[in-house]
Amino acid sequence: MIGVIFEFGTEIVEVRVQGEHAYFRTSASPNFGTIDGLKLDKSGVIKEFPDLKDDIEWQRKARERFKDKIRSIPTEDGRMKYIIEDLSKFGYTPMYIQKQGFRPRKF
């Protein structure tokens, strides 16, 4: 299990990768959930997937593509690296990383 805490403006977002699954939690939510529980920004999704611009089901398709991408990466470290790079493009700043329950380290 690998966890990373991000800062996005005044909000704190925690991401955990456990096996082939990614879980997310914001400072407003006490529980972890899958990407299905997150609000997606349409402009960010269009930046990543331009073909979804005029699609009515853009959120569902973007979530499915994210899940497929995560499953295609063979290791937890690789999955977390992809998430860090992807969220950093949209203004999320990684603050701490924690691996296998050890003490969190600053980035």
MOHUSUL-V897451 format. One record per pair of residues at least 4 apart in sequence whose ideal C-beta (glycine too) atoms are under 8 Angstrom apart, sorted by the first residue. I is the first residue (numbers start at 1). GAP is how many residues later the second one is. D is the distance in Angstrom with one decimal. If there is no record, write none. Layout:
i = {I I}
gap = {GAP GAP}
d = {D D}
This chain:
i = {1 1 1 1 1 1 1 2 2 2 2 2 2 2 2 2 2 3 3 3 3 3 3 3 3 4 4 4 4 4 4 4 4 4 5 5 5 5 5 5 5 5 5 6 6 6 6 6 6 6 6 6 7 7 7 7 7 7 8 8 8 8 8 9 11 11 11 12 12 13 13 13 13 13 13 14 14 14 14 15 15 15 15 15 15 16 16 16 16 16 17 17 17 17 17 17 17 17 18 18 19 20 20 20 21 21 22 22 22 22 22 23 23 23 24 24 24 24 24 24 25 25 25 25 25 26 29 29 33 33 35 35 35 36 40 40 40 40 40 41 41 42 42 43 44 44 45 45 45 45 45 46 46 46 46 47 48 48 49 49 49 49 51 52 52 52 53 55 57 58 59 60 61 62 63 64 65 66 67 68 69 69 70 70 70 73 73 73 74 75 76 77 78 79 80 80 81 82 83 84 84 85 86 87 87 88 88 88 94 95 95 96 96 96 96 97 97 97 98 98 98 98}
gap = {15 16 17 75 98 99 100 14 15 74 75 77 78 95 96 97 98 11 12 13 14 94 95 96 101 10 11 76 79 80 90 92 93 94 7 8 9 10 89 90 91 92 99 6 7 8 9 81 86 87 88 89 4 5 6 85 86 88 4 5 83 84 85 82 15 16 17 14 15 11 12 13 14 74 79 10 11 12 18 7 8 9 65 68 72 6 7 8 9 16 4 5 6 53 59 62 63 66 5 58 57 50 51 59 13 49 12 13 48 57 61 9 10 11 8 9 10 11 13 14 4 5 6 7 8 12 4 8 4 5 28 31 32 27 4 5 19 22 23 4 49 4 16 4 4 46 4 7 13 14 17 4 6 7 12 42 14 38 9 12 13 16 4 6 9 10 5 6 4 4 4 4 4 4 4 4 4 4 4 4 4 13 9 12 13 5 6 9 4 4 4 4 4 4 4 17 4 4 4 4 10 4 4 5 7 4 5 6 13 11 12 8 9 10 11 7 8 10 4 5 6 7}
d = {6.2 7.1 4.7 7.4 7.7 6.3 7.0 7.1 4.9 5.3 6.9 7.9 4.7 7.0 7.2 5.2 7.7 6.4 6.9 4.6 7.8 7.2 4.5 8.0 7.7 7.3 5.1 6.3 7.3 6.3 5.6 6.9 5.0 7.7 6.3 7.4 5.1 8.0 7.5 4.9 4.5 8.0 7.4 7.2 4.5 7.5 6.8 6.0 4.2 6.2 5.5 6.6 7.5 6.1 7.8 7.2 4.7 5.4 7.8 5.9 6.2 4.8 7.3 7.8 6.0 5.4 7.4 7.2 4.2 6.7 7.2 5.3 7.5 7.8 6.5 7.3 4.7 7.9 7.7 6.4 7.2 5.6 7.6 5.7 7.6 7.2 4.6 8.0 8.0 6.4 7.3 5.3 7.8 7.9 5.1 4.8 4.9 7.0 6.8 7.6 7.2 6.7 5.3 7.6 7.3 7.7 7.4 6.7 5.4 6.7 6.5 4.1 6.6 6.5 6.7 6.2 7.3 6.4 7.1 5.6 5.6 7.7 6.7 4.7 7.1 7.9 7.2 7.7 3.5 7.5 5.2 5.6 6.8 6.1 7.0 5.5 5.3 5.9 7.4 6.7 7.4 6.1 6.7 6.5 6.7 5.1 5.9 6.0 6.0 7.5 4.6 6.0 6.4 5.1 7.9 7.9 7.5 7.8 7.9 7.5 6.0 6.4 7.5 4.2 5.8 6.2 7.7 6.3 5.6 6.0 6.4 6.4 6.4 6.4 6.4 6.3 6.3 6.4 6.4 6.3 7.1 7.0 5.5 7.4 7.9 4.3 4.7 5.8 6.2 6.9 6.3 6.2 6.5 6.5 6.2 7.8 6.4 6.0 6.0 6.0 5.5 7.0 7.6 3.8 7.7 6.0 7.4 6.9 4.7 7.0 6.2 4.2 6.6 6.0 6.9 6.7 5.6 6.5 6.5 7.3 4.2 7.4}
